[in-house]
């Protein structure tokens, strides 16, 4: 972490904290909306099969969005932990310094650009449905 100045760390910590609060509010809002939709869905016979399919699709999309948001919260927490233990700004793969510019654009970055590029090539297939 020696390559980052105290001012840079302060700036990055603020970005992480601000983003954490935004995502947390989004998760709460999404869960509130989902709860209201579930209550509305308790009235059987109010729609046809098409309406129910659309409602199911919207519920699935909402759950996927919340999953992504929760993953982002975890990434922010991990970045905060790296700040606390002094490893923030170091590539988790090779140990080289992650440039401030990359961290400013993507404060939760765990890898430098070459290692991230290699990681994406190796694990590009993960998370994609296959038959």
N, C-alpha and C positions, 0 to 999 in steps of 0.2 A: 504494500500500500504506500510505500515511500515515494512513488512517482506522482501521487496525487497530493496537492496542497490542502491545507485545512479549509481554505475557502472553497475549493472544488468539492471536497467531501461534504461540506455543509450544503452546498448547492445540490449535490446528488441526493443527499439524505432528505432534503426538502421535497425534491421531485418524487422520491419513493413514498414519503409520508403523504403528500398530496394525492398521488395516484391511489394509494391504499384507501384513503377516505372516499374517493370517488367510486372506486370499484365496490367497496363495502356498501355504500348507499345504493348502488345499482343492484347488488345482490338482494338487499332488503326489499327494494321496490319490486324486483322481479318475483320474489317469493310472496310478497303481499298480493300482487296481481294474480299469481298462480293460485293462491288460496282462495281469492274471490271467484276465480273461474271455476274452481272445483266446487265451491258452494253453489254456483249457478247451475253446474252440471248435475246436481242432485235431483233436479226435477225431471223424472223420466217421462218419456213420451212427448217432449216439447219440440223435438226435432226429428228429422229423418236420418237415415244411415249416412247420407252425405254430410249432413251437419255434424254428426258424431265423428266422422272421419277427419273433417277439418279441425274440430276441437281437439282430437287426439294428436293431430299433426302439430298444432300450435302448442300444445302442452309439451310434446317432445322437443320442439325447437326451444321452448323456454327452459327446459331442463338442460339442454345442451349448452345454452348460453350461460346458465348458472354454473355448470361444470367448468366452462372456460374461465369464467370470472373467479371461481374458487382456485383454479390452478394459478391464475395471475396473482392472487393474494398469497399463495404459497411461495411463488417466485420472489415476491417482494419481501416476505418474511425471511427467506433464505439469503437475499441480498443484505438485509439488515443484520442478519447473523454474521455474514462475512465481514461487514463493517465492524461489528463488535470484536471479532476475533482477529482482525488485522489482515485478512486475506482478500478483502474486497479490491477489485481491480487487477487480480491475478487470474490468469487463465487456469481453469481447473484441470485442463488436459496437460499443458506443457509448462505451466508456471510463469510464462512470460507476462509482461505488463499489458493490460488492456488499455488502449489509449483513452484519454479523457473524452475525446470527441465521440467515441463509440458509446461510452457509458452515459454521456449526456443525451444521446439519441435513444439509448436502450439501457436504462439504469440497472436492469436485472441481468445484464449480460454476464454469463459465466465463462465464456471462451473468447479468445481473440478471433479475428476474422478468419485466418487460415484454419484454425481448429474447428470453428463453427461450420465453415464450408465443408470440411471433411465429415463432420458429425452429420450434417444434413444429407450428404451423399450416402453415408452408411445406414442412416435410419430414416430415409425418405419414405420408405414403404410402411412404417409404423403408423397406426392410426387410420389407415385407409382400408376400407372394406374390401375383402377379396372373396372370390367364390371358390 
